[in-house]
């Protein structure tokens, strides 16, 4: 049976999206999608919880707040009931982690019955990549190595996740171009060894196409290394924040993975991976 699933989807529960959750579900059904996993943002360190009160910071007139967790969980439950005969809906989150925020994520994870968690690093030392605040004052070598070191420390310590999100995200925001893979291969190898040993995986994030990157995210070099080390758990997600992103380039990505000698990808249920044959989806 063919499967069309998107495992990295943001809605207006994320502070960087205005895409209503019900509209996402209806659009996914119209596109012929079989399964969708909501993965709205939580970024402790630079954002406050939705109920933190008047101390929540603003950027460009908009609150920098994490997901309204109770409403998020209840809304997903409602849509699972309403639309369950037409599409499978899973509850996930994207944890934008830093080592100093681990205790907050440990607490959050225990509160809800998640199907799937993406562990991402969007900032280090509370300094974001996309604003160039993190890169400022550092050489290309320094900010690349510091990024992967943060990820290494996270996977050594934190275990309540499913996959690493857009593993080489720093590449997207590198003003100096692509940093040579061989220079960070040793660090990435150690990260992937821990990921594999812990029974976790990595995602292939199809947003590389809309950002105009020449490589996949993570890169083909990282994907090859992951396979060589014995990694098998892969998810595919669009990282959508609006309708035109939803489900984008997922079929193309499956073809790319097959060419890299990956034969299966995963969806998740109650934090457990479910494997699917790529060749079946491409028939």
Secondary structure in CASP SS format (residue, H / E / C, confidence):
PFRMAT SS
TARGET T0000
AUTHOR 0000-0000-0000
METHOD secondary structure of the structure
MODEL  1
X C 1.00
X C 1.00
X C 1.00
X C 1.00
X E 1.00
X E 1.00
X E 1.00
X E 1.00
X E 1.00
X C 1.00
X C 1.00
X C 1.00
X C 1.00
X C 1.00
X C 1.00
X C 1.00
X C 1.00
X C 1.00
X C 1.00
X C 1.00
X H 1.00
X H 1.00
X H 1.00
X H 1.00
X H 1.00
X H 1.00
X H 1.00
X H 1.00
X H 1.00
X H 1.00
X C 1.00
X C 1.00
X C 1.00
X C 1.00
X E 1.00
X E 1.00
X E 1.00
X E 1.00
X E 1.00
X E 1.00
X E 1.00
X E 1.00
X C 1.00
X E 1.00
X C 1.00
X C 1.00
X E 1.00
X E 1.00
X C 1.00
X C 1.00
X C 1.00
X C 1.00
X C 1.00
X C 1.00
X C 1.00
X C 1.00
X C 1.00
X E 1.00
X E 1.00
X C 1.00
X C 1.00
X E 1.00
X E 1.00
X C 1.00
X E 1.00
X C 1.00
X C 1.00
X C 1.00
X H 1.00
X H 1.00
X H 1.00
X H 1.00
X H 1.00
X H 1.00
X H 1.00
X H 1.00
X H 1.00
X H 1.00
X H 1.00
X H 1.00
X H 1.00
X H 1.00
X H 1.00
X C 1.00
X C 1.00
X C 1.00
X C 1.00
X E 1.00
X E 1.00
X E 1.00
X E 1.00
X E 1.00
X E 1.00
X E 1.00
X E 1.00
X E 1.00
X C 1.00
X C 1.00
X H 1.00
X H 1.00
X H 1.00
X H 1.00
X H 1.00
X H 1.00
X H 1.00
X H 1.00
X H 1.00
X H 1.00
X H 1.00
X H 1.00
X H 1.00
X C 1.00
X C 1.00
X C 1.00
X C 1.00
X E 1.00
X E 1.00
X E 1.00
X E 1.00
X E 1.00
X C 1.00
X C 1.00
X E 1.00
X E 1.00
X C 1.00
X C 1.00
X E 1.00
X E 1.00
X C 1.00
X C 1.00
X C 1.00
X C 1.00
X C 1.00
X C 1.00
X C 1.00
X C 1.00
X C 1.00
X C 1.00
X C 1.00
X H 1.00
X H 1.00
X H 1.00
X H 1.00
X H 1.00
X H 1.00
X H 1.00
X H 1.00
X H 1.00
X H 1.00
X H 1.00
X H 1.00
X H 1.00
X H 1.00
X H 1.00
X H 1.00
X H 1.00
X H 1.00
X C 1.00
X C 1.00
X C 1.00
X C 1.00
X C 1.00
X E 1.00
X E 1.00
X C 1.00
X C 1.00
X C 1.00
X C 1.00
X H 1.00
X H 1.00
X H 1.00
X H 1.00
X H 1.00
X C 1.00
X C 1.00
X C 1.00
X C 1.00
X C 1.00
X C 1.00
X C 1.00
X H 1.00
X H 1.00
X H 1.00
X H 1.00
X H 1.00
X H 1.00
X H 1.00
X H 1.00
X H 1.00
X H 1.00
X H 1.00
X H 1.00
X H 1.00
X H 1.00
X H 1.00
X H 1.00
X H 1.00
X C 1.00
X C 1.00
X C 1.00
X E 1.00
X E 1.00
X E 1.00
X E 1.00
X E 1.00
X C 1.00
X H 1.00
X H 1.00
X H 1.00
X H 1.00
X C 1.00
X C 1.00
X C 1.00
X C 1.00
X C 1.00
X C 1.00
X C 1.00
X C 1.00
X C 1.00
X H 1.00
X H 1.00
X H 1.00
X H 1.00
X H 1.00
X H 1.00
X H 1.00
X H 1.00
X H 1.00
X C 1.00
X C 1.00
X C 1.00
X C 1.00
X C 1.00
X E 1.00
X E 1.00
X E 1.00
X E 1.00
X C 1.00
X C 1.00
X E 1.00
X C 1.00
X C 1.00
X H 1.00
X H 1.00
X H 1.00
X C 1.00
X C 1.00
X C 1.00
X C 1.00
X H 1.00
X H 1.00
X H 1.00
X H 1.00
X H 1.00
X H 1.00
X H 1.00
X H 1.00
X H 1.00
X H 1.00
X C 1.00
X C 1.00
X C 1.00
X C 1.00
X E 1.00
X E 1.00
X E 1.00
X E 1.00
X E 1.00
X E 1.00
X C 1.00
X C 1.00
X E 1.00
X E 1.00
X E 1.00
X E 1.00
X E 1.00
X E 1.00
X H 1.00
X H 1.00
X H 1.00
X H 1.00
X C 1.00
X C 1.00
END
